[in-house]
Amino acid sequence: MTRDHARGRFGARGPVLTCLALWGVVGFGLVLDPSPARADTLEEIFQTGNEAYFAGRFDAATRAYERLVELGVRDADVFYNLGTSYARRRQDGRAIAAFERAVRLSPGDGDARAALDRCRTRLAGQRAEREGEVTIDGGPPLGEALFGGLSENALAALALVFAGLMFGGLSVLPRVRAETWRLAVGIGVPLAAIGLAMSGLGVAIRAGWFEAGSPAVVVSPSARLLEGPRADAQERGEAREGERVWVLGREGAFARVGLSGGRGGWLSRDEIVLLADP
Amino acid sequence: MAPRAMSLGVLAFVTTLVVAGASSAAAQSATLSMSADRTRVQVGEIVRLQVRMDVEGAEASEPSLPDLSAFEIVSRQVSRPMSFRFGFGGQTPIVQSSSVYIFLLRAQRAGTFELAPARATVLGRTFASNALTLVIEGGARPAPTPGADPGSTPAPTGGNVPSNVPPTGPLEGAIYDDQAFLRTVVDRTDPYVGQQVTVTTYLYTRAGLRGSPVITHEPSTDGFWVHDLLPPQRTLEPTSQLVGSTPFRVYVLRRVAAFPLREGELTIGAMSTQLPVGGAFDLFAGPQPDLERTGVPVTVRVRAIPSEGRPAGEMHTGQLSLVASLDRTQVPTGDAVTLTVRATGSGMVQSTALALPEIPGLRALAPQSHDALSAPGDVVAGVRTFEWLVVPEREGSYSLPPFRVPCFDPATGTFSVAESTPLTLVAAGAAVGGDDAQAPSGSAAAERTTVDPDARFGPVRTRSQLSRQRDRWFTAPWYPFALGAFPGLWLAMIALRRFQGRARGAADPKRSAGRLARARLAVAEQAAASGDARAFYSALTFALRAVVEGRLGESIGSLTHAQLRRRLVERGMEEPVAQALVEELEGFELVRFSASGASGPEMQAALGRARERLSMLDRFVARPSEDA
């Protein structure tokens, strides 16, 4: 009855009005779509940071790039700029964290790697001046040593290619009659299997599946390693600025971390920067 | 055996005689040819004339050459690329020898010149080459020697000659010796200060060398900057030259580019060398003692660069161009930038000196320079690169003036100024360390003027995609499907193959019947175990009939036993076998209801017989049915 009533009220124009209403809703939605405005804003923040950097206002530049990170930007160029700005402010711990993130996003970024090395060298030099001598852990992480500049996506693509080659070879092997081709496919299939295993291992390493916790970098010049998640807890030792730690758990304002050499303890969360999004 | 060996020896001797006779008959054959690299030249240009003589069976003699008076003989070179001999000692019959005479001729006057054939006499017979016509066109001035300046006097015997060929004409720069001597040749005798003089030391020797000459005394080059033009590792390749009427082998021992550093008379000293002469097979005379030879010094008159029209500054002799660049043109104040200037040209580029002028607010560290020199075509050229680390200490725009180097081109006798483009450097903001730098305030001023070379971070990147999500393939929803698609397809293919195989088996009546028979035998075994004779024999009958139907490809249900026997024989089964099979079927039907057949041993025996029949039927291939 209601439908009839409505039909009677709008007559034959009912469908037309419905379409117009739908288009109106869609158009309104497009007008309200925040994406273009957001892109402009991000771009503006980025340009503001660059202008501040070239004007020598590195603190303002840092704030702008940090703002981009807070807004969810995960771009290697932004992290590179952030690291550069921190390095100009001689905050090498934070610079190392930013450069590390840039390298994790873009393993082939030679500039970021070079800047990372310069930061570490400068920190080590400062420590050497202060303490007389310093030991630098110069060895690259396992994933980097094994897979160099291959990114996660490149390794994932390689895994696809090797899987295709391996199972394609297995599929055609029973149909191949020529002895030479049988030999070639017979050799190629195990090689592709090895390649598949290696690329899969690379993906797993790059993704941090073998890491005990979330990687982070100590950014405080003097970070106290505590026995428990309290400020008055007994001090167990010190974590150096720029040092890599693995976050194993969180409690309040503290994070339980593991360090190289089997050390562990609690650090204030303000004293570390995570290299991956939690 | 002995007669056979003797006959072989005789045969070899006769063969040798025949070959010798053939070579003797082939003697007195010679071919002469005359050619030029071009037949139409301008007055003053150089043409390359070649006369080649190939003689078979005799030594190639000196040919008589056509009249070349219309030309200046710039160089003459003789080579004997081929000479094959058989035998030992002096009585060695020559199979073939060749001689090539190469003349570089400079056309002196216009006209058409008919070069008469070259002639040679071999064993009393005269052979002639082809004639050649050279057209010399007038109007053009004599071509100057490349690299020579208008006011320069080329060396008397120098000029436009190939660098590995010694100059002809008067034997200057040497003291003649009929065995061996050294000769020093310069390409110009009155260069300007800084102009390249190419100095070549030749070794003339009549005997061959059994080893490399050892230079026992290097020539003095006081007043010169010297650059070696020959590679340190090379092979000595001789050319031939007649000195008077005596042929010599000529080696290039040393070639250097010498740049006079001051005006006046400068002398290139004499070289001394030890020559291991003789052949490697001096078996009878024994090894000859080494020869000691010393060359003669050569003096050049170095002219000062003309003072008229000379621009101020330290002069570069030769050609030069300057290119200046900054690695960054906009930097934060206190940041170091690299200013690079590349000086490219010919001559003593490595002695080019540049100074960065004092610019207030701009501090420059000591420059670093490095050179890259080469000598293509024996002309020394290269690049000198200067690098300054420049630090803007104050905010502002800095204008870097162009660098200038005055040049004198000895080829044209003119002056010029090589000049780079001016550059602008913009420094903005506070000094390195930032407005909230961590450095103590007391040292802030000092830090502004201190450059930490390790702190050269940046500049920041001005472009970014600003991507908000990290695009990780292996976490994308499609990735597991894509990765699992390959093994999935492979397994699907295997399954499809098996299915197809089964389908094929089902379609094949023989295979189907076989499976059916095996199933029935299994039923029969179960019946035997339970003592059900009726079911047992029924299963055996069914199994045999199924296999027979599968083999024949037709139904046998309506046939009597006699008809079945005939049918089997018709389809190719042997009569006794068919008879036995039919009797077995009859027996199974009869015993199915008898008590004797219900015993266990009897059923086991029947099962064994049934298996034998089935095995026999497996080997049976039925002929095509006549009905079909």
Contacts between the chains, C-beta under 8 A, distances in Angstrom:
chain1	res1	chain2	res2	distance
A	39	B	466	7.5
A	42	B	466	4.8
A	43	B	466	6.7
A	46	B	464	6.0
A	46	B	466	6.2
A	49	B	460	7.5
A	50	B	460	5.7
A	50	B	462	5.6
A	53	B	332	7.4
A	53	B	458	7.3
A	53	B	459	7.5
A	53	B	460	4.9
A	54	B	330	6.2
A	54	B	332	6.7
A	54	B	428	5.8
A	54	B	429	7.2
A	54	B	459	7.5
A	54	B	460	7.9
A	55	B	332	7.6
A	55	B	428	5.1
A	55	B	429	4.3
A	56	B	332	4.2
A	56	B	333	5.7
A	56	B	334	7.9
A	56	B	395	7.9
A	56	B	428	6.0
A	56	B	429	1.8
A	56	B	430	4.5
A	56	B	431	7.3
A	56	B	432	8.0
A	56	B	434	6.5
A	56	B	435	7.2
A	57	B	429	6.1
A	57	B	430	7.6
A	57	B	434	6.9
A	57	B	435	5.8
A	58	B	332	8.0
A	58	B	434	3.7
A	58	B	435	7.5
A	58	B	436	7.8
A	58	B	437	7.8
A	59	B	434	5.9
A	59	B	435	6.2
A	59	B	436	4.5
A	61	B	460	7.3
A	68	B	466	7.0
A	71	B	468	7.6
A	72	B	468	4.6
A	72	B	469	7.7
A	73	B	466	5.3
A	73	B	467	7.1
A	73	B	468	5.5
A	74	B	467	6.5
A	74	B	468	6.3
A	74	B	469	6.6
A	74	B	470	4.8
A	75	B	464	5.2
A	75	B	465	6.0
A	75	B	466	5.5
A	75	B	467	5.0
A	75	B	468	8.0
A	77	B	461	4.5
A	77	B	463	7.0
A	77	B	464	3.7
A	77	B	465	7.4
A	78	B	464	5.6
A	78	B	466	6.8
A	80	B	460	7.3
A	80	B	461	6.0
A	81	B	460	4.0
A	81	B	461	5.9
A	81	B	464	7.7
A	83	B	457	7.9
A	84	B	457	4.8
A	84	B	458	4.6
A	84	B	459	7.5
A	84	B	460	5.2
A	85	B	460	7.1
A	87	B	455	7.3
A	87	B	457	4.2
A	87	B	458	7.9
A	88	B	332	7.4
A	88	B	432	6.7
A	88	B	433	7.4
A	88	B	434	5.9
A	88	B	455	7.7
A	88	B	457	5.9
A	88	B	458	6.9
A	89	B	433	7.5
A	89	B	434	5.1
A	89	B	436	7.0
A	89	B	437	6.1
A	89	B	438	6.6
A	90	B	433	7.0
A	90	B	437	6.5
A	90	B	438	4.9
A	90	B	439	7.2
A	91	B	438	7.0
A	95	B	457	7.8
A	105	B	470	6.6
A	115	B	457	5.7
A	118	B	454	5.6
A	118	B	455	7.6
A	118	B	456	7.8
A	118	B	457	6.8
A	121	B	454	6.4
A	122	B	452	7.9
A	122	B	454	5.6
A	122	B	455	7.0
A	125	B	454	7.6
A	152	B	472	5.7
A	152	B	473	7.1
A	152	B	474	6.6
A	153	B	471	7.0
A	153	B	472	7.0
A	153	B	473	4.7
A	156	B	472	7.9
A	156	B	473	4.1
A	156	B	474	4.5
A	156	B	479	6.5
A	157	B	473	7.0
A	159	B	474	7.9
A	159	B	483	6.5
A	160	B	482	5.9
A	160	B	483	6.2
A	163	B	483	5.8
A	163	B	486	4.4
A	163	B	487	7.4
A	164	B	486	5.4
A	166	B	486	7.3
A	167	B	486	3.9
A	167	B	487	5.6
A	167	B	489	6.8
A	167	B	490	4.3
A	168	B	486	7.3
A	170	B	490	5.6
A	171	B	489	7.4
A	171	B	490	5.4
A	171	B	493	5.5
A	203	B	474	5.3
A	207	B	472	7.7
A	207	B	474	6.7
A	277	B	470	8.0
